Amino acid sequence: MANGCGSLNLDQYMGKWIAVLNGEIVASSDKADKVFEKVDRDYPNTHPIFHRVTDIDELWAI
Amino acid sequence: MSLIFPYFGGEIRPFIPVTFEYKNKFVAITALVDSGSDVNMLLPVFADRLKIPYKRFTGSAKLIGGIGSGHKCVPWGLKCIIEGMNDEGKTEKCEIPMEVHIPIQKSSGFNLLGTQDFFEKFSVKIIHPQKTIILDKL
């Protein structure tokens, strides 16, 4: 299950999708589907946390 | 018992990790804790990964407003699992039924935890300068 990840170096992943397993980024891509493919191929039967990293140039007022 | 979360990955926004279950399939994602959202939102890429047949939903899709013209969304009931560290440093898990709204068209926004089912069931404290979220189940 999902465990909290308090600190990762996300600078190089801004705007990208990432998969985090045991506190490590194990896949990244501009497309979520590519991240799913890599996780399913290289880390089967695990539940990494999928996250889209905030692009700090993209501000929101939700 | 409080569950304490740092903003996921040290992000600039209050994202927490949650897991959704549908028919014994699980997906762990991050969701933005958003008191301004009336509903919970699950991006379609994750609904597809859980093999939720939302595209075959026979009811009427709801228009959920937001930035821009809003999204037509399908409501779906899922099990939401929230796991975090309690104030004694031990891992603790909460499972709650949750209605999520799935945009029918591709959406590039965020998964959202809003007032329905989330803020209704948890007291939520966001300490933004410390990038910390504290949840207490009500």
N, CA and C atoms of all chains as a GROMACS GRO file, in nm:
protein
  600
    1MET      N    1   0.083  -0.120   0.000
    1MET     CA    2   0.000   0.000   0.000
    1MET      C    3   0.087   0.126   0.000
    2ALA      N    4   0.019   0.236  -0.022
    2ALA     CA    5   0.094   0.360  -0.038
    2ALA      C    6   0.152   0.408   0.095
    3ASN      N    7   0.280   0.429   0.097
    3ASN     CA    8   0.345   0.487   0.214
    3ASN      C    9   0.390   0.628   0.178
    4GLY      N   10   0.391   0.715   0.278
    4GLY     CA   11   0.429   0.854   0.253
    4GLY      C   12   0.573   0.865   0.209
    5CYS      N   13   0.600   0.954   0.116
    5CYS     CA   14   0.737   0.981   0.073
    5CYS      C   15   0.761   1.128   0.095
    6GLY      N   16   0.836   1.159   0.199
    6GLY     CA   17   0.851   1.298   0.239
    6GLY      C   18   0.949   1.375   0.156
    7SER      N   19   1.057   1.312   0.111
    7SER     CA   20   1.152   1.392   0.036
    7SER      C   21   1.213   1.312  -0.077
    8LEU      N   22   1.192   1.364  -0.195
    8LEU     CA   23   1.251   1.308  -0.316
    8LEU      C   24   1.307   1.428  -0.391
    9ASN      N   25   1.408   1.405  -0.471
    9ASN     CA   26   1.456   1.517  -0.553
    9ASN      C   27   1.378   1.515  -0.684
   10LEU      N   28   1.279   1.602  -0.690
   10LEU     CA   29   1.187   1.601  -0.804
   10LEU      C   30   1.224   1.702  -0.912
   11ASP      N   31   1.331   1.779  -0.890
   11ASP     CA   32   1.363   1.891  -0.980
   11ASP      C   33   1.368   1.849  -1.128
   12GLN      N   34   1.430   1.737  -1.154
   12GLN     CA   35   1.447   1.697  -1.295
   12GLN      C   36   1.321   1.631  -1.352
   13TYR      N   37   1.216   1.616  -1.270
   13TYR     CA   38   1.096   1.546  -1.316
   13TYR      C   39   0.975   1.639  -1.330
   14MET      N   40   0.997   1.770  -1.325
   14MET     CA   41   0.884   1.863  -1.328
   14MET      C   42   0.794   1.839  -1.449
   15GLY      N   43   0.665   1.825  -1.422
   15GLY     CA   44   0.567   1.803  -1.527
   15GLY      C   45   0.559   1.658  -1.574
   16LYS      N   46   0.643   1.571  -1.520
   16LYS     CA   47   0.644   1.431  -1.565
   16LYS      C   48   0.567   1.342  -1.468
   17TRP      N   49   0.530   1.227  -1.520
   17TRP     CA   50   0.474   1.121  -1.437
   17TRP      C   51   0.589   1.038  -1.381
   18ILE      N   52   0.575   1.001  -1.254
   18ILE     CA   53   0.677   0.914  -1.195
   18ILE      C   54   0.609   0.800  -1.120
   19ALA      N   55   0.686   0.693  -1.099
   19ALA     CA   56   0.643   0.584  -1.011
   19ALA      C   57   0.745   0.574  -0.900
   20VAL      N   58   0.697   0.570  -0.777
   20VAL     CA   59   0.786   0.566  -0.660
   20VAL      C   60   0.762   0.436  -0.585
   21LEU      N   61   0.870   0.360  -0.570
   21LEU     CA   62   0.861   0.232  -0.500
   21LEU      C   63   0.963   0.232  -0.387
   22ASN      N   64   0.918   0.208  -0.266
   22ASN     CA   65   1.005   0.209  -0.149
   22ASN      C   66   1.093   0.335  -0.143
   23GLY      N   67   1.033   0.448  -0.174
   23GLY     CA   68   1.104   0.575  -0.162
   23GLY      C   69   1.197   0.607  -0.277
   24GLU      N   70   1.196   0.525  -0.382
   24GLU     CA   71   1.284   0.548  -0.497
   24GLU      C   72   1.202   0.568  -0.624
   25ILE      N   73   1.246   0.659  -0.709
   25ILE     CA   74   1.177   0.678  -0.837
   25ILE      C   75   1.225   0.569  -0.932
   26VAL      N   76   1.132   0.484  -0.974
   26VAL     CA   77   1.171   0.368  -1.056
   26VAL      C   78   1.129   0.384  -1.202
   27ALA      N   79   1.047   0.483  -1.232
   27ALA     CA   80   1.007   0.507  -1.371
   27ALA      C   81   0.963   0.651  -1.385
   28SER      N   82   0.986   0.707  -1.504
   28SER     CA   83   0.937   0.843  -1.530
   28SER      C   84   0.913   0.858  -1.679
   29SER      N   85   0.819   0.944  -1.711
   29SER     CA   86   0.787   0.971  -1.851
   29SER      C   87   0.693   1.090  -1.859
   30ASP      N   88   0.681   1.146  -1.979
   30ASP     CA   89   0.579   1.248  -2.002
   30ASP      C   90   0.440   1.186  -2.005
   31LYS      N   91   0.434   1.055  -2.027
   31LYS     CA   92   0.303   0.988  -2.038
   31LYS      C   93   0.286   0.883  -1.929
   32ALA      N   94   0.171   0.884  -1.865
   32ALA     CA   95   0.143   0.787  -1.759
   32ALA      C   96   0.152   0.644  -1.812
   33ASP      N   97   0.103   0.623  -1.934
   33ASP     CA   98   0.101   0.486  -1.989
   33ASP      C   99   0.241   0.427  -1.998
   34LYS      N  100   0.339   0.511  -2.032
   34LYS     CA  101   0.479   0.464  -2.042
   34LYS      C  102   0.531   0.422  -1.905
   35VAL      N  103   0.492   0.497  -1.804
   35VAL     CA  104   0.534   0.463  -1.667
   35VAL      C  105   0.469   0.330  -1.626
   36PHE      N  106   0.341   0.314  -1.658
   36PHE     CA  107   0.273   0.187  -1.625
   36PHE      C  108   0.345   0.070  -1.694
   37GLU      N  109   0.381   0.090  -1.821
   37GLU     CA  110   0.447  -0.018  -1.896
   37GLU      C  111   0.577  -0.061  -1.829
   38LYS      N  112   0.657   0.038  -1.790
   38LYS     CA  113   0.786   0.006  -1.728
   38LYS      C  114   0.767  -0.065  -1.594
   39VAL      N  115   0.672  -0.015  -1.516
   39VAL     CA  116   0.646  -0.077  -1.385
   39VAL      C  117   0.596  -0.220  -1.404
   40ASP      N  118   0.505  -0.239  -1.497
   40ASP     CA  119   0.450  -0.374  -1.517
   40ASP      C  120   0.558  -0.471  -1.567
   41ARG      N  121   0.651  -0.417  -1.647
   41ARG     CA  122   0.757  -0.502  -1.702
   41ARG      C  123   0.866  -0.531  -1.597
   42ASP      N  124   0.910  -0.424  -1.529
   42ASP     CA  125   1.028  -0.439  -1.442
   42ASP      C  126   0.994  -0.463  -1.294
   43TYR      N  127   0.875  -0.426  -1.254
   43TYR     CA  128   0.838  -0.441  -1.112
   43TYR      C  129   0.699  -0.505  -1.100
   44PRO      N  130   0.681  -0.623  -1.156
   44PRO     CA  131   0.548  -0.685  -1.152
   44PRO      C  132   0.506  -0.716  -1.008
   45ASN      N  133   0.378  -0.718  -0.986
   45ASN     CA  134   0.321  -0.752  -0.855
   45ASN      C  135   0.365  -0.657  -0.743
   46THR      N  136   0.393  -0.532  -0.777
   46THR     CA  137   0.421  -0.432  -0.675
   46THR      C  138   0.318  -0.320  -0.689
   47HIS      N  139   0.315  -0.234  -0.590
   47HIS     CA  140   0.222  -0.120  -0.595
   47HIS      C  141   0.298   0.011  -0.574
   48PRO      N  142   0.373   0.053  -0.675
   48PRO     CA  143   0.438   0.184  -0.661
   48PRO      C  144   0.333   0.295  -0.657
   49ILE      N  145   0.374   0.408  -0.607
   49ILE     CA  146   0.286   0.525  -0.603
   49ILE      C  147   0.308   0.604  -0.731
   50PHE      N  148   0.199   0.630  -0.802
   50PHE     CA  149   0.207   0.709  -0.925
   50PHE      C  150   0.176   0.855  -0.894
   51HIS      N  151   0.259   0.941  -0.950
   51HIS     CA  152   0.246   1.084  -0.918
   51HIS      C  153   0.286   1.166  -1.040
   52ARG      N  154   0.212   1.274  -1.065
   52ARG     CA  155   0.258   1.369  -1.166
   52ARG      C  156   0.321   1.487  -1.093
   53VAL      N  157   0.447   1.511  -1.122
   53VAL     CA  158   0.523   1.612  -1.049
   53VAL      C  159   0.478   1.752  -1.091
   54THR      N  160   0.457   1.835  -0.992
   54THR     CA  161   0.416   1.972  -1.020
   54THR      C  162   0.521   2.045  -1.102
   55ASP      N  163   0.473   2.113  -1.204
   55ASP     CA  164   0.558   2.204  -1.279
   55ASP      C  165   0.539   2.341  -1.213
   56ILE      N  166   0.645   2.393  -1.153
   56ILE     CA  167   0.626   2.516  -1.075
   56ILE      C  168   0.593   2.637  -1.161
   57ASP      N  169   0.607   2.623  -1.292
   57ASP     CA  170   0.567   2.733  -1.381
   57ASP      C  171   0.417   2.727  -1.412
   58GLU      N  172   0.352   2.621  -1.366
   58GLU     CA  173   0.211   2.601  -1.396
   58GLU      C  174   0.132   2.622  -1.267
   59LEU      N  175   0.087   2.744  -1.244
   59LEU     CA  176   0.015   2.773  -1.121
   59LEU      C  177  -0.133   2.744  -1.140
   60TRP      N  178  -0.197   2.702  -1.032
   60TRP     CA  179  -0.339   2.668  -1.036
   60TRP      C  180  -0.414   2.746  -0.928
   61ALA      N  181  -0.538   2.775  -0.958
   61ALA     CA  182  -0.630   2.826  -0.856
   61ALA      C  183  -0.754   2.739  -0.870
   62ILE      N  184  -0.756   2.633  -0.791
   62ILE     CA  185  -0.860   2.532  -0.812
   62ILE      C  186  -0.984   2.568  -0.730
   63MET      N  187  -0.655   0.889   1.675
   63MET     CA  188  -0.513   0.878   1.638
   63MET      C  189  -0.489   0.958   1.509
   64SER      N  190  -0.388   1.042   1.510
   64SER     CA  191  -0.359   1.125   1.393
   64SER      C  192  -0.270   1.050   1.294
   65LEU      N  193  -0.294   1.073   1.169
   65LEU     CA  194  -0.202   1.027   1.064
   65LEU      C  195  -0.130   1.151   1.013
   66ILE      N  196   0.000   1.142   1.006
   66ILE     CA  197   0.081   1.260   0.971
   66ILE      C  198   0.152   1.234   0.838
   67PHE      N  199   0.133   1.326   0.746
   67PHE     CA  200   0.194   1.311   0.613
   67PHE      C  201   0.277   1.433   0.579
   68PRO      N  202   0.400   1.413   0.536
   68PRO     CA  203   0.469   1.523   0.467
   68PRO      C  204   0.404   1.538   0.329
   69TYR      N  205   0.409   1.656   0.270
   69TYR     CA  206   0.365   1.668   0.131
   69TYR      C  207   0.445   1.566   0.050
   70PHE      N  208   0.378   1.492  -0.034
   70PHE     CA  209   0.445   1.383  -0.105
   70PHE      C  210   0.567   1.435  -0.182
   71GLY      N  211   0.681   1.372  -0.156
   71GLY     CA  212   0.803   1.405  -0.229
   71GLY      C  213   0.859   1.544  -0.201
   72GLY      N  214   0.802   1.612  -0.101
   72GLY     CA  215   0.844   1.751  -0.076
   72GLY      C  216   0.782   1.847  -0.176
   73GLU      N  217   0.669   1.805  -0.235
   73GLU     CA  218   0.599   1.887  -0.335
   73GLU      C  219   0.558   2.023  -0.278
   74ILE      N  220   0.523   2.115  -0.368
   74ILE     CA  221   0.481   2.248  -0.324
   74ILE      C  222   0.334   2.251  -0.285
   75ARG      N  223   0.261   2.145  -0.316
   75ARG     CA  224   0.118   2.138  -0.285
   75ARG      C  225   0.092   2.019  -0.193
   76PRO      N  226  -0.022   2.021  -0.121
   76PRO     CA  227  -0.048   1.912  -0.026
   76PRO      C  228  -0.102   1.785  -0.094
   77PHE      N  229  -0.010   1.708  -0.148
   77PHE     CA  230  -0.045   1.577  -0.204
   77PHE      C  231  -0.018   1.470  -0.098
   78ILE      N  232  -0.111   1.375  -0.086
   78ILE     CA  233  -0.084   1.258  -0.001
   78ILE      C  234  -0.104   1.131  -0.083
   79PRO      N  235  -0.038   1.023  -0.043
   79PRO     CA  236  -0.056   0.897  -0.114
   79PRO      C  237  -0.182   0.825  -0.065
   80VAL      N  238  -0.260   0.776  -0.158
   80VAL     CA  239  -0.377   0.694  -0.125
   80VAL      C  240  -0.382   0.576  -0.222
   81THR      N  241  -0.449   0.472  -0.179
   81THR     CA  242  -0.465   0.355  -0.266
   81THR      C  243  -0.614   0.333  -0.290
   82PHE      N  244  -0.650   0.310  -0.414
   82PHE     CA  245  -0.788   0.276  -0.446
   82PHE      C  246  -0.795   0.129  -0.486
   83GLU      N  247  -0.905   0.066  -0.441
   83GLU     CA  248  -0.928  -0.074  -0.478
   83GLU      C  249  -1.059  -0.085  -0.554
   84TYR      N  250  -1.053  -0.161  -0.661
   84TYR     CA  251  -1.174  -0.195  -0.735
   84TYR      C  252  -1.162  -0.342  -0.777
   85LYS      N  253  -1.252  -0.422  -0.726
   85LYS     CA  254  -1.257  -0.565  -0.759
   85LYS      C  255  -1.120  -0.632  -0.744
   86ASN      N  256  -1.060  -0.610  -0.629
   86ASN     CA  257  -0.932  -0.673  -0.596
   86ASN      C  258  -0.814  -0.626  -0.681
   87LYS      N  259  -0.833  -0.515  -0.750
   87LYS     CA  260  -0.721  -0.451  -0.818
   87LYS      C  261  -0.689  -0.323  -0.740
   88PHE      N  262  -0.562  -0.291  -0.732
   88PHE     CA  263  -0.519  -0.177  -0.650
   88PHE      C  264  -0.437  -0.081  -0.736
   89VAL      N  265  -0.453   0.045  -0.707
   89VAL     CA  266  -0.362   0.144  -0.766
   89VAL      C  267  -0.328   0.246  -0.658
   90ALA      N  268  -0.199   0.269  -0.640
   90ALA     CA  269  -0.152   0.367  -0.542
   90ALA      C  270  -0.119   0.496  -0.617
   91ILE      N  271  -0.176   0.604  -0.571
   91ILE     CA  272  -0.162   0.732  -0.641
   91ILE      C  273  -0.138   0.843  -0.539
   92THR      N  274  -0.109   0.960  -0.588
   92THR     CA  275  -0.113   1.077  -0.500
   92THR      C  276  -0.238   1.157  -0.536
   93ALA      N  277  -0.292   1.222  -0.433
   93ALA     CA  278  -0.409   1.306  -0.455
   93ALA      C  279  -0.389   1.437  -0.380
   94LEU      N  280  -0.438   1.542  -0.440
   94LEU     CA  281  -0.428   1.674  -0.380
   94LEU      C  282  -0.541   1.691  -0.278
   95VAL      N  283  -0.504   1.726  -0.156
   95VAL     CA  284  -0.604   1.755  -0.052
   95VAL      C  285  -0.659   1.893  -0.082
   96ASP      N  286  -0.787   1.900  -0.119
   96ASP     CA  287  -0.841   2.022  -0.180
   96ASP      C  288  -0.978   2.054  -0.120
   97SER      N  289  -0.978   2.140  -0.019
   97SER     CA  290  -1.105   2.174   0.046
   97SER      C  291  -1.196   2.253  -0.047
   98GLY      N  292  -1.143   2.303  -0.157
   98GLY     CA  293  -1.224   2.376  -0.254
   98GLY      C  294  -1.295   2.286  -0.352
   99SER      N  295  -1.268   2.158  -0.345
   99SER     CA  296  -1.334   2.066  -0.437
   99SER      C  297  -1.451   1.998  -0.365
  100ASP      N  298  -1.568   2.001  -0.427
  100ASP     CA  299  -1.686   1.939  -0.365
  100ASP      C  300  -1.678   1.787  -0.372
  101VAL      N  301  -1.602   1.737  -0.466
  101VAL     CA  302  -1.600   1.592  -0.491
  101VAL      C  303  -1.456   1.542  -0.497
  102ASN      N  304  -1.444   1.410  -0.499
  102ASN     CA  305  -1.314   1.348  -0.521
  102ASN      C  306  -1.300   1.319  -0.670
  103MET      N  307  -1.181   1.339  -0.720
  103MET     CA  308  -1.159   1.319  -0.863
  103MET      C  309  -1.050   1.214  -0.884
  104LEU      N  310  -1.079   1.118  -0.973
  104LEU     CA  311  -0.978   1.018  -1.010
  104LEU      C  312  -0.953   1.032  -1.159
  105LEU      N  313  -0.828   1.055  -1.194
  105LEU     CA  314  -0.796   1.073  -1.336
  105LEU      C  315  -0.825   0.945  -1.414
  106PRO      N  316  -0.870   0.960  -1.538
  106PRO     CA  317  -0.909   0.842  -1.616
  106PRO      C  318  -0.797   0.742  -1.638
  107VAL      N  319  -0.672   0.786  -1.640
  107VAL     CA  320  -0.562   0.688  -1.659
  107VAL      C  321  -0.563   0.585  -1.547
  108PHE      N  322  -0.600   0.628  -1.426
  108PHE     CA  323  -0.601   0.535  -1.313
  108PHE      C  324  -0.729   0.450  -1.312
  109ALA      N  325  -0.840   0.511  -1.354
  109ALA     CA  326  -0.963   0.433  -1.367
  109ALA      C  327  -0.943   0.322  -1.471
  110ASP      N  328  -0.872   0.356  -1.579
  110ASP     CA  329  -0.842   0.255  -1.682
  110ASP      C  330  -0.753   0.145  -1.624
  111ARG      N  331  -0.656   0.185  -1.544
  111ARG     CA  332  -0.564   0.086  -1.486
  111ARG      C  333  -0.638  -0.009  -1.392
  112LEU      N  334  -0.739   0.044  -1.322
  112LEU     CA  335  -0.820  -0.041  -1.234
  112LEU      C  336  -0.927  -0.120  -1.311
  113LYS      N  337  -0.933  -0.096  -1.441
  113LYS     CA  338  -1.033  -0.159  -1.528
  113LYS      C  339  -1.177  -0.130  -1.482
  114ILE      N  340  -1.198  -0.007  -1.444
  114ILE     CA  341  -1.334   0.038  -1.409
  114ILE      C  342  -1.409   0.066  -1.539
  115PRO      N  343  -1.524   0.003  -1.556
  115PRO     CA  344  -1.595   0.021  -1.685
  115PRO      C  345  -1.676   0.151  -1.691
  116TYR      N  346  -1.613   0.262  -1.656
  116TYR     CA  347  -1.686   0.389  -1.646
  116TYR      C  348  -1.735   0.440  -1.780
  117LYS      N  349  -1.670   0.394  -1.889
  117LYS     CA  350  -1.716   0.441  -2.020
  117LYS      C  351  -1.849   0.378  -2.059
  118ARG      N  352  -1.884   0.271  -1.988
  118ARG     CA  353  -2.013   0.207  -2.014
  118ARG      C  354  -2.120   0.249  -1.911
  119PHE      N  355  -2.090   0.352  -1.836
  119PHE     CA  356  -2.184   0.402  -1.734
  119PHE      C  357  -2.314   0.445  -1.801
  120THR      N  358  -2.424   0.395  -1.749
  120THR     CA  359  -2.552   0.421  -1.816
  120THR      C  360  -2.627   0.540  -1.756
  121GLY      N  361  -2.584   0.587  -1.641
  121GLY     CA  362  -2.649   0.705  -1.583
  121GLY      C  363  -2.605   0.831  -1.654
  122SER      N  364  -2.646   0.942  -1.600
  122SER     CA  365  -2.604   1.067  -1.666
  122SER      C  366  -2.476   1.118  -1.600
  123ALA      N  367  -2.380   1.154  -1.686
  123ALA     CA  368  -2.254   1.209  -1.636
  123ALA      C  369  -2.282   1.348  -1.578
  124LYS      N  370  -2.208   1.382  -1.473
  124LYS     CA  371  -2.226   1.513  -1.411
  124LYS      C  372  -2.121   1.608  -1.464
  125LEU      N  373  -2.161   1.732  -1.483
  125LEU     CA  374  -2.062   1.832  -1.521
  125LEU      C  375  -2.000   1.888  -1.393
  126ILE      N  376  -1.871   1.865  -1.377
  126ILE     CA  377  -1.800   1.916  -1.260
  126ILE      C  378  -1.722   2.039  -1.302
  127GLY      N  379  -1.752   2.150  -1.241
  127GLY     CA  380  -1.687   2.275  -1.279
  127GLY      C  381  -1.547   2.286  -1.222
  128GLY      N  382  -1.475   2.383  -1.268
  128GLY     CA  383  -1.338   2.406  -1.223
  128GLY      C  384  -1.280   2.510  -1.314
  129ILE      N  385  -1.150   2.504  -1.329
  129ILE     CA  386  -1.088   2.596  -1.423
  129ILE      C  387  -1.132   2.556  -1.564
  130GLY      N  388  -1.160   2.655  -1.645
  130GLY     CA  389  -1.205   2.625  -1.781
  130GLY      C  390  -1.353   2.589  -1.779
  131SER      N  391  -1.392   2.504  -1.872
  131SER     CA  392  -1.534   2.477  -1.888
  131SER      C  393  -1.580   2.357  -1.806
  132GLY      N  394  -1.493   2.298  -1.729
  132GLY     CA  395  -1.532   2.184  -1.647
  132GLY      C  396  -1.523   2.054  -1.724
  133HIS      N  397  -1.552   1.945  -1.654
  133HIS     CA  398  -1.541   1.813  -1.714
  133HIS      C  399  -1.670   1.735  -1.688
  134LYS      N  400  -1.711   1.658  -1.787
  134LYS     CA  401  -1.820   1.563  -1.763
  134LYS      C  402  -1.759   1.443  -1.693
  135CYS      N  403  -1.819   1.404  -1.582
  135CYS     CA  404  -1.759   1.300  -1.498
  135CYS      C  405  -1.862   1.193  -1.462
  136VAL      N  406  -1.810   1.073  -1.446
  136VAL     CA  407  -1.890   0.960  -1.404
  136VAL      C  408  -1.859   0.931  -1.257
  137PRO      N  409  -1.963   0.921  -1.172
  137PRO     CA  410  -1.937   0.887  -1.032
  137PRO      C  411  -1.919   0.737  -1.015
  138TRP      N  412  -1.827   0.700  -0.927
  138TRP     CA  413  -1.802   0.557  -0.906
  138TRP      C  414  -1.763   0.534  -0.760
  139GLY      N  415  -1.816   0.430  -0.701
  139GLY     CA  416  -1.784   0.397  -0.562
  139GLY      C  417  -1.663   0.304  -0.554
  140LEU      N  418  -1.563   0.343  -0.478
  140LEU     CA  419  -1.441   0.263  -0.462
  140LEU      C  420  -1.407   0.253  -0.314
  141LYS      N  421  -1.316   0.159  -0.284
  141LYS     CA  422  -1.259   0.157  -0.150
  141LYS      C  423  -1.131   0.240  -0.152
  142CYS      N  424  -1.119   0.331  -0.059
  142CYS     CA  425  -1.000   0.415  -0.049
  142CYS      C  426  -0.922   0.374   0.075
  143ILE      N  427  -0.795   0.350   0.058
  143ILE     CA  428  -0.709   0.309   0.169
  143ILE      C  429  -0.606   0.418   0.191
  144ILE      N  430  -0.605   0.471   0.310
  144ILE     CA  431  -0.510   0.578   0.344
  144ILE      C  432  -0.419   0.524   0.452
  145GLU      N  433  -0.290   0.520   0.420
  145GLU     CA  434  -0.194   0.461   0.513
  145GLU      C  435  -0.087   0.564   0.544
  146GLY      N  436  -0.063   0.584   0.669
  146GLY     CA  437   0.039   0.683   0.706
  146GLY      C  438   0.096   0.653   0.842
  147MET      N  439   0.182   0.742   0.885
  147MET     CA  440   0.248   0.727   1.014
  147MET      C  441   0.162   0.795   1.120
  148ASN      N  442   0.136   0.726   1.232
  148ASN     CA  443   0.062   0.792   1.338
  148ASN      C  444   0.157   0.871   1.427
  149ASP      N  445   0.099   0.937   1.527
  149ASP     CA  446   0.183   1.024   1.610
  149ASP      C  447   0.275   0.946   1.704
  150GLU      N  448   0.264   0.812   1.703
  150GLU     CA  449   0.360   0.731   1.778
  150GLU      C  450   0.466   0.672   1.684
  151GLY      N  451   0.463   0.714   1.559
  151GLY     CA  452   0.563   0.667   1.462
  151GLY      C  453   0.532   0.530   1.404
  152LYS      N  454   0.410   0.482   1.426
  152LYS     CA  455   0.373   0.350   1.372
  152LYS      C  456   0.284   0.367   1.249
  153THR      N  457   0.294   0.271   1.158
  153THR     CA  458   0.211   0.278   1.038
  153THR      C  459   0.067   0.242   1.074
  154GLU      N  460  -0.025   0.322   1.023
  154GLU     CA  461  -0.166   0.297   1.049
  154GLU      C  462  -0.244   0.312   0.919
  155LYS      N  463  -0.351   0.235   0.910
  155LYS     CA  464  -0.426   0.231   0.784
  155LYS      C  465  -0.574   0.260   0.811
  156CYS      N  466  -0.634   0.344   0.726
  156CYS     CA  467  -0.779   0.369   0.730
  156CYS      C  468  -0.838   0.324   0.598
  157GLU      N  469  -0.948   0.256   0.602
  157GLU     CA  470  -1.019   0.219   0.478
  157GLU      C  471  -1.156   0.283   0.482
  158ILE      N  472  -1.188   0.357   0.378
  158ILE     CA  473  -1.319   0.420   0.373
  158ILE      C  474  -1.380   0.401   0.234
  159PRO      N  475  -1.512   0.381   0.229
  159PRO     CA  476  -1.576   0.384   0.098
  159PRO      C  477  -1.576   0.528   0.047
  160MET      N  478  -1.551   0.544  -0.080
  160MET     CA  479  -1.541   0.679  -0.133
  160MET      C  480  -1.600   0.686  -0.274
  161GLU      N  481  -1.682   0.787  -0.296
  161GLU     CA  482  -1.728   0.811  -0.434
  161GLU      C  483  -1.625   0.901  -0.502
  162VAL      N  484  -1.577   0.854  -0.616
  162VAL     CA  485  -1.486   0.937  -0.694
  162VAL      C  486  -1.557   0.975  -0.824
  163HIS      N  487  -1.512   1.085  -0.883
  163HIS     CA  488  -1.565   1.126  -1.013
  163HIS      C  489  -1.454   1.112  -1.116
  164ILE      N  490  -1.488   1.044  -1.223
  164ILE     CA  491  -1.389   1.014  -1.328
  164ILE      C  492  -1.423   1.096  -1.452
  165PRO      N  493  -1.335   1.188  -1.491
  165PRO     CA  494  -1.364   1.262  -1.615
  165PRO      C  495  -1.371   1.167  -1.735
  166ILE      N  496  -1.472   1.185  -1.816
  166ILE     CA  497  -1.490   1.094  -1.930
  166ILE      C  498  -1.381   1.118  -2.034
  167GLN      N  499  -1.347   1.245  -2.051
  167GLN     CA  500  -1.241   1.273  -2.147
  167GLN      C  501  -1.109   1.282  -2.074
  168LYS      N  502  -1.002   1.269  -2.149
  168LYS     CA  503  -0.869   1.277  -2.089
  168LYS      C  504  -0.856   1.408  -2.012
  169SER      N  505  -0.794   1.399  -1.896
  169SER     CA  506  -0.777   1.518  -1.815
  169SER      C  507  -0.633   1.525  -1.767
  170SER      N  508  -0.578   1.643  -1.766
  170SER     CA  509  -0.439   1.658  -1.725
  170SER      C  510  -0.427   1.718  -1.585
  171GLY      N  511  -0.538   1.722  -1.512
  171GLY     CA  512  -0.534   1.781  -1.378
  171GLY      C  513  -0.476   1.686  -1.275
  172PHE      N  514  -0.532   1.692  -1.157
  172PHE     CA  515  -0.483   1.610  -1.046
  172PHE      C  516  -0.594   1.520  -0.995
  173ASN      N  517  -0.554   1.413  -0.928
  173ASN     CA  518  -0.650   1.342  -0.845
  173ASN      C  519  -0.680   1.433  -0.726
  174LEU      N  520  -0.805   1.440  -0.687
  174LEU     CA  521  -0.843   1.532  -0.581
  174LEU      C  522  -0.916   1.460  -0.468
  175LEU      N  523  -0.886   1.501  -0.346
  175LEU     CA  524  -0.964   1.459  -0.230
  175LEU      C  525  -1.041   1.581  -0.182
  176GLY      N  526  -1.172   1.578  -0.198
  176GLY     CA  527  -1.254   1.695  -0.170
  176GLY      C  528  -1.343   1.674  -0.049
  177THR      N  529  -1.445   1.758  -0.040
  177THR     CA  530  -1.527   1.757   0.081
  177THR      C  531  -1.609   1.630   0.095
  178GLN      N  532  -1.668   1.581  -0.017
  178GLN     CA  533  -1.750   1.461  -0.008
  178GLN      C  534  -1.664   1.342   0.029
  179ASP      N  535  -1.701   1.272   0.131
  179ASP     CA  536  -1.635   1.149   0.177
  179ASP      C  537  -1.496   1.170   0.238
  180PHE      N  538  -1.421   1.269   0.200
  180PHE     CA  539  -1.289   1.286   0.260
  180PHE      C  540  -1.295   1.388   0.375
  181PHE      N  541  -1.326   1.514   0.343
  181PHE     CA  542  -1.335   1.613   0.450
  181PHE      C  543  -1.453   1.583   0.544
  182GLU      N  544  -1.552   1.506   0.494
  182GLU     CA  545  -1.663   1.465   0.581
  182GLU      C  546  -1.617   1.364   0.685
  183LYS      N  547  -1.512   1.289   0.653
  183LYS     CA  548  -1.472   1.178   0.740
  183LYS      C  549  -1.342   1.203   0.816
  184PHE      N  550  -1.271   1.308   0.780
  184PHE     CA  551  -1.146   1.338   0.848
  184PHE      C  552  -1.144   1.484   0.890
  185SER      N  553  -1.087   1.506   1.006
  185SER     CA  554  -1.044   1.642   1.040
  185SER      C  555  -0.909   1.660   0.972
  186VAL      N  556  -0.894   1.768   0.897
  186VAL     CA  557  -0.774   1.786   0.814
  186VAL      C  558  -0.702   1.914   0.857
  187LYS      N  559  -0.577   1.899   0.891
  187LYS     CA  560  -0.497   2.016   0.927
  187LYS      C  561  -0.380   2.023   0.830
  188ILE      N  562  -0.367   2.136   0.762
  188ILE     CA  563  -0.255   2.155   0.670
  188ILE      C  564  -0.163   2.262   0.730
  189ILE      N  565  -0.039   2.222   0.755
  189ILE     CA  566   0.059   2.318   0.807
  189ILE      C  567   0.154   2.347   0.691
  190HIS      N  568   0.115   2.446   0.611
  190HIS     CA  569   0.186   2.467   0.485
  190HIS      C  570   0.335   2.502   0.504
  191PRO      N  571   0.371   2.589   0.598
  191PRO     CA  572   0.516   2.620   0.612
  191PRO      C  573   0.599   2.496   0.640
  192GLN      N  574   0.540   2.397   0.705
  192GLN     CA  575   0.614   2.273   0.733
  192GLN      C  576   0.582   2.162   0.634
  193LYS      N  577   0.502   2.196   0.532
  193LYS     CA  578   0.461   2.098   0.431
  193LYS      C  579   0.413   1.968   0.496
  194THR      N  580   0.319   1.983   0.586
  194THR     CA  581   0.269   1.868   0.664
  194THR      C  582   0.116   1.868   0.665
  195ILE      N  583   0.060   1.749   0.655
  195ILE     CA  584  -0.085   1.732   0.664
  195ILE      C  585  -0.112   1.636   0.779
  196ILE      N  586  -0.210   1.672   0.863
  196ILE     CA  587  -0.244   1.584   0.974
  196ILE      C  588  -0.393   1.547   0.960
  197LEU      N  589  -0.420   1.418   0.954
  197LEU     CA  590  -0.556   1.368   0.940
  197LEU      C  591  -0.599   1.300   1.069
  198ASP      N  592  -0.722   1.330   1.111
  198ASP     CA  593  -0.782   1.257   1.222
  198ASP      C  594  -0.916   1.203   1.176
  199LYS      N  595  -0.934   1.073   1.187
  199LYS     CA  596  -1.061   1.012   1.144
  199LYS      C  597  -1.170   1.056   1.242
  200LEU      N  598  -1.283   1.102   1.187
  200LEU     CA  599  -1.394   1.148   1.271
  200LEU      C  600  -1.487   1.033   1.306
   0.00000   0.00000   0.00000
